[in-house]
Amino acid sequence: INAEYMGFDEDTQEWVATYGKKRRLEERRKDWVKSVPDGYKPKAPGGDPFLDAAMERSERISKQKRQEIGNKRRRERVQARVGAIQDTMSKVTTASYGKFDR
């Protein structure tokens, strides 16, 4: 058993996935009933705790996608700057200082 991927569930006394598709399926099986505190107000009209949980999950996923896009853009900008610096350094570091590199 991969210790990083699997975790021991004290309630069921079984090894279960800590992330991924199998974890999500296990959560659905486990959370078939939810306790609702007094004064519960749904996030959407006509909502319930299950709908709220689904909305929170979709918000987390969309936030992750936005962060991935931002990270990709930032990586591209950094790589462009590094490439420009490397081009400049390759011309400067030759013995002829790039005079015959055309």
PyMOL CGO cylinders between C-alpha atoms (Angstrom):
from pymol import cmd
from pymol.cgo import CYLINDER

trace = [
    CYLINDER, 0.00, 0.00, 0.00, 1.34, 3.41, -0.95, 0.3, 1, 1, 1, 1, 1, 1,
    CYLINDER, 1.34, 3.41, -0.95, 1.33, 5.33, 2.34, 0.3, 1, 1, 1, 1, 1, 1,
    CYLINDER, 1.33, 5.33, 2.34, 1.05, 8.74, 0.63, 0.3, 1, 1, 1, 1, 1, 1,
    CYLINDER, 1.05, 8.74, 0.63, -1.97, 7.73, -1.45, 0.3, 1, 1, 1, 1, 1, 1,
    CYLINDER, -1.97, 7.73, -1.45, -3.78, 5.60, 1.11, 0.3, 1, 1, 1, 1, 1, 1,
    CYLINDER, -3.78, 5.60, 1.11, -4.91, 6.62, 4.56, 0.3, 1, 1, 1, 1, 1, 1,
    CYLINDER, -4.91, 6.62, 4.56, -6.48, 4.61, 7.33, 0.3, 1, 1, 1, 1, 1, 1,
    CYLINDER, -6.48, 4.61, 7.33, -10.12, 5.47, 8.02, 0.3, 1, 1, 1, 1, 1, 1,
    CYLINDER, -10.12, 5.47, 8.02, -10.84, 5.10, 11.73, 0.3, 1, 1, 1, 1, 1, 1,
    CYLINDER, -10.84, 5.10, 11.73, -14.62, 4.87, 11.21, 0.3, 1, 1, 1, 1, 1, 1,
    CYLINDER, -14.62, 4.87, 11.21, -14.61, 1.94, 8.78, 0.3, 1, 1, 1, 1, 1, 1,
    CYLINDER, -14.61, 1.94, 8.78, -11.25, 0.50, 9.90, 0.3, 1, 1, 1, 1, 1, 1,
    CYLINDER, -11.25, 0.50, 9.90, -10.14, 0.26, 6.27, 0.3, 1, 1, 1, 1, 1, 1,
    CYLINDER, -10.14, 0.26, 6.27, -7.43, 1.76, 4.07, 0.3, 1, 1, 1, 1, 1, 1,
    CYLINDER, -7.43, 1.76, 4.07, -8.97, 4.35, 1.74, 0.3, 1, 1, 1, 1, 1, 1,
    CYLINDER, -8.97, 4.35, 1.74, -7.64, 6.73, -0.92, 0.3, 1, 1, 1, 1, 1, 1,
    CYLINDER, -7.64, 6.73, -0.92, -6.69, 10.19, 0.37, 0.3, 1, 1, 1, 1, 1, 1,
    CYLINDER, -6.69, 10.19, 0.37, -7.21, 11.91, -3.01, 0.3, 1, 1, 1, 1, 1, 1,
    CYLINDER, -7.21, 11.91, -3.01, -8.46, 11.19, -6.50, 0.3, 1, 1, 1, 1, 1, 1,
    CYLINDER, -8.46, 11.19, -6.50, -11.52, 9.56, -7.99, 0.3, 1, 1, 1, 1, 1, 1,
    CYLINDER, -11.52, 9.56, -7.99, -11.67, 6.71, -5.50, 0.3, 1, 1, 1, 1, 1, 1,
    CYLINDER, -11.67, 6.71, -5.50, -11.62, 9.17, -2.60, 0.3, 1, 1, 1, 1, 1, 1,
    CYLINDER, -11.62, 9.17, -2.60, -14.52, 11.11, -4.10, 0.3, 1, 1, 1, 1, 1, 1,
    CYLINDER, -14.52, 11.11, -4.10, -16.53, 7.93, -4.58, 0.3, 1, 1, 1, 1, 1, 1,
    CYLINDER, -16.53, 7.93, -4.58, -15.81, 6.91, -1.00, 0.3, 1, 1, 1, 1, 1, 1,
    CYLINDER, -15.81, 6.91, -1.00, -16.96, 10.31, 0.26, 0.3, 1, 1, 1, 1, 1, 1,
    CYLINDER, -16.96, 10.31, 0.26, -20.23, 9.99, -1.64, 0.3, 1, 1, 1, 1, 1, 1,
    CYLINDER, -20.23, 9.99, -1.64, -20.79, 6.54, -0.17, 0.3, 1, 1, 1, 1, 1, 1,
    CYLINDER, -20.79, 6.54, -0.17, -19.92, 7.73, 3.31, 0.3, 1, 1, 1, 1, 1, 1,
    CYLINDER, -19.92, 7.73, 3.31, -21.84, 11.04, 3.29, 0.3, 1, 1, 1, 1, 1, 1,
    CYLINDER, -21.84, 11.04, 3.29, -25.26, 9.79, 2.36, 0.3, 1, 1, 1, 1, 1, 1,
    CYLINDER, -25.26, 9.79, 2.36, -26.69, 11.78, 5.27, 0.3, 1, 1, 1, 1, 1, 1,
    CYLINDER, -26.69, 11.78, 5.27, -25.61, 15.23, 6.47, 0.3, 1, 1, 1, 1, 1, 1,
    CYLINDER, -25.61, 15.23, 6.47, -26.38, 16.90, 9.75, 0.3, 1, 1, 1, 1, 1, 1,
    CYLINDER, -26.38, 16.90, 9.75, -27.86, 20.37, 9.38, 0.3, 1, 1, 1, 1, 1, 1,
    CYLINDER, -27.86, 20.37, 9.38, -27.30, 22.91, 12.16, 0.3, 1, 1, 1, 1, 1, 1,
    CYLINDER, -27.30, 22.91, 12.16, -30.15, 25.02, 13.55, 0.3, 1, 1, 1, 1, 1, 1,
    CYLINDER, -30.15, 25.02, 13.55, -30.68, 28.16, 11.49, 0.3, 1, 1, 1, 1, 1, 1,
    CYLINDER, -30.68, 28.16, 11.49, -29.17, 26.62, 8.35, 0.3, 1, 1, 1, 1, 1, 1,
    CYLINDER, -29.17, 26.62, 8.35, -29.50, 28.90, 5.32, 0.3, 1, 1, 1, 1, 1, 1,
    CYLINDER, -29.50, 28.90, 5.32, -28.81, 27.38, 1.90, 0.3, 1, 1, 1, 1, 1, 1,
    CYLINDER, -28.81, 27.38, 1.90, -26.42, 29.22, -0.41, 0.3, 1, 1, 1, 1, 1, 1,
    CYLINDER, -26.42, 29.22, -0.41, -28.87, 29.02, -3.29, 0.3, 1, 1, 1, 1, 1, 1,
    CYLINDER, -28.87, 29.02, -3.29, -32.66, 29.32, -3.25, 0.3, 1, 1, 1, 1, 1, 1,
    CYLINDER, -32.66, 29.32, -3.25, -34.22, 25.91, -2.83, 0.3, 1, 1, 1, 1, 1, 1,
    CYLINDER, -34.22, 25.91, -2.83, -30.81, 24.47, -1.94, 0.3, 1, 1, 1, 1, 1, 1,
    CYLINDER, -30.81, 24.47, -1.94, -29.79, 21.80, 0.48, 0.3, 1, 1, 1, 1, 1, 1,
    CYLINDER, -29.79, 21.80, 0.48, -26.50, 20.72, 2.13, 0.3, 1, 1, 1, 1, 1, 1,
    CYLINDER, -26.50, 20.72, 2.13, -25.70, 18.35, -0.73, 0.3, 1, 1, 1, 1, 1, 1,
    CYLINDER, -25.70, 18.35, -0.73, -26.18, 21.10, -3.32, 0.3, 1, 1, 1, 1, 1, 1,
    CYLINDER, -26.18, 21.10, -3.32, -24.06, 23.46, -1.22, 0.3, 1, 1, 1, 1, 1, 1,
    CYLINDER, -24.06, 23.46, -1.22, -21.26, 20.88, -1.06, 0.3, 1, 1, 1, 1, 1, 1,
    CYLINDER, -21.26, 20.88, -1.06, -21.43, 20.40, -4.84, 0.3, 1, 1, 1, 1, 1, 1,
    CYLINDER, -21.43, 20.40, -4.84, -21.31, 24.17, -5.39, 0.3, 1, 1, 1, 1, 1, 1,
    CYLINDER, -21.31, 24.17, -5.39, -18.29, 24.52, -3.07, 0.3, 1, 1, 1, 1, 1, 1,
    CYLINDER, -18.29, 24.52, -3.07, -16.52, 21.73, -4.94, 0.3, 1, 1, 1, 1, 1, 1,
    CYLINDER, -16.52, 21.73, -4.94, -17.19, 23.34, -8.34, 0.3, 1, 1, 1, 1, 1, 1,
    CYLINDER, -17.19, 23.34, -8.34, -15.94, 26.69, -6.97, 0.3, 1, 1, 1, 1, 1, 1,
    CYLINDER, -15.94, 26.69, -6.97, -12.73, 25.03, -5.75, 0.3, 1, 1, 1, 1, 1, 1,
    CYLINDER, -12.73, 25.03, -5.75, -12.22, 23.38, -9.14, 0.3, 1, 1, 1, 1, 1, 1,
    CYLINDER, -12.22, 23.38, -9.14, -12.78, 26.62, -11.06, 0.3, 1, 1, 1, 1, 1, 1,
    CYLINDER, -12.78, 26.62, -11.06, -10.36, 28.45, -8.73, 0.3, 1, 1, 1, 1, 1, 1,
    CYLINDER, -10.36, 28.45, -8.73, -7.77, 25.74, -9.37, 0.3, 1, 1, 1, 1, 1, 1,
    CYLINDER, -7.77, 25.74, -9.37, -8.22, 26.10, -13.13, 0.3, 1, 1, 1, 1, 1, 1,
    CYLINDER, -8.22, 26.10, -13.13, -7.78, 29.90, -12.91, 0.3, 1, 1, 1, 1, 1, 1,
    CYLINDER, -7.78, 29.90, -12.91, -4.61, 29.43, -10.86, 0.3, 1, 1, 1, 1, 1, 1,
    CYLINDER, -4.61, 29.43, -10.86, -3.26, 26.90, -13.36, 0.3, 1, 1, 1, 1, 1, 1,
    CYLINDER, -3.26, 26.90, -13.36, -3.84, 29.35, -16.22, 0.3, 1, 1, 1, 1, 1, 1,
    CYLINDER, -3.84, 29.35, -16.22, -2.11, 32.13, -14.29, 0.3, 1, 1, 1, 1, 1, 1,
    CYLINDER, -2.11, 32.13, -14.29, 0.82, 29.87, -13.46, 0.3, 1, 1, 1, 1, 1, 1,
    CYLINDER, 0.82, 29.87, -13.46, 1.15, 28.90, -17.12, 0.3, 1, 1, 1, 1, 1, 1,
    CYLINDER, 1.15, 28.90, -17.12, 1.20, 32.56, -18.20, 0.3, 1, 1, 1, 1, 1, 1,
    CYLINDER, 1.20, 32.56, -18.20, 3.76, 33.41, -15.53, 0.3, 1, 1, 1, 1, 1, 1,
    CYLINDER, 3.76, 33.41, -15.53, 5.96, 30.48, -16.60, 0.3, 1, 1, 1, 1, 1, 1,
    CYLINDER, 5.96, 30.48, -16.60, 5.81, 31.60, -20.24, 0.3, 1, 1, 1, 1, 1, 1,
    CYLINDER, 5.81, 31.60, -20.24, 6.84, 35.16, -19.30, 0.3, 1, 1, 1, 1, 1, 1,
    CYLINDER, 6.84, 35.16, -19.30, 9.76, 33.89, -17.21, 0.3, 1, 1, 1, 1, 1, 1,
    CYLINDER, 9.76, 33.89, -17.21, 10.89, 31.50, -19.94, 0.3, 1, 1, 1, 1, 1, 1,
    CYLINDER, 10.89, 31.50, -19.94, 10.80, 34.33, -22.51, 0.3, 1, 1, 1, 1, 1, 1,
    CYLINDER, 10.80, 34.33, -22.51, 12.97, 36.50, -20.26, 0.3, 1, 1, 1, 1, 1, 1,
    CYLINDER, 12.97, 36.50, -20.26, 15.38, 33.65, -19.60, 0.3, 1, 1, 1, 1, 1, 1,
    CYLINDER, 15.38, 33.65, -19.60, 15.61, 32.92, -23.32, 0.3, 1, 1, 1, 1, 1, 1,
    CYLINDER, 15.61, 32.92, -23.32, 16.41, 36.56, -24.09, 0.3, 1, 1, 1, 1, 1, 1,
    CYLINDER, 16.41, 36.56, -24.09, 19.09, 36.62, -21.40, 0.3, 1, 1, 1, 1, 1, 1,
    CYLINDER, 19.09, 36.62, -21.40, 20.62, 33.39, -22.69, 0.3, 1, 1, 1, 1, 1, 1,
    CYLINDER, 20.62, 33.39, -22.69, 20.73, 34.77, -26.25, 0.3, 1, 1, 1, 1, 1, 1,
    CYLINDER, 20.73, 34.77, -26.25, 22.47, 37.90, -25.02, 0.3, 1, 1, 1, 1, 1, 1,
    CYLINDER, 22.47, 37.90, -25.02, 24.91, 35.95, -22.88, 0.3, 1, 1, 1, 1, 1, 1,
    CYLINDER, 24.91, 35.95, -22.88, 25.79, 33.58, -25.73, 0.3, 1, 1, 1, 1, 1, 1,
    CYLINDER, 25.79, 33.58, -25.73, 26.83, 36.56, -27.88, 0.3, 1, 1, 1, 1, 1, 1,
    CYLINDER, 26.83, 36.56, -27.88, 28.76, 38.24, -25.10, 0.3, 1, 1, 1, 1, 1, 1,
    CYLINDER, 28.76, 38.24, -25.10, 30.58, 35.19, -23.81, 0.3, 1, 1, 1, 1, 1, 1,
    CYLINDER, 30.58, 35.19, -23.81, 32.31, 34.24, -27.06, 0.3, 1, 1, 1, 1, 1, 1,
    CYLINDER, 32.31, 34.24, -27.06, 35.92, 35.25, -27.59, 0.3, 1, 1, 1, 1, 1, 1,
    CYLINDER, 35.92, 35.25, -27.59, 34.87, 37.56, -30.42, 0.3, 1, 1, 1, 1, 1, 1,
    CYLINDER, 34.87, 37.56, -30.42, 31.96, 39.01, -28.38, 0.3, 1, 1, 1, 1, 1, 1,
    CYLINDER, 31.96, 39.01, -28.38, 29.56, 37.97, -31.12, 0.3, 1, 1, 1, 1, 1, 1,
    CYLINDER, 29.56, 37.97, -31.12, 31.33, 39.85, -33.91, 0.3, 1, 1, 1, 1, 1, 1,
    CYLINDER, 31.33, 39.85, -33.91, 31.45, 36.80, -36.25, 0.3, 1, 1, 1, 1, 1, 1,
    CYLINDER, 31.45, 36.80, -36.25, 28.24, 35.07, -35.07, 0.3, 1, 1, 1, 1, 1, 1,
    CYLINDER, 28.24, 35.07, -35.07, 26.01, 36.41, -37.85, 0.3, 1, 1, 1, 1, 1, 1,
]
cmd.load_cgo(trace, "trace")
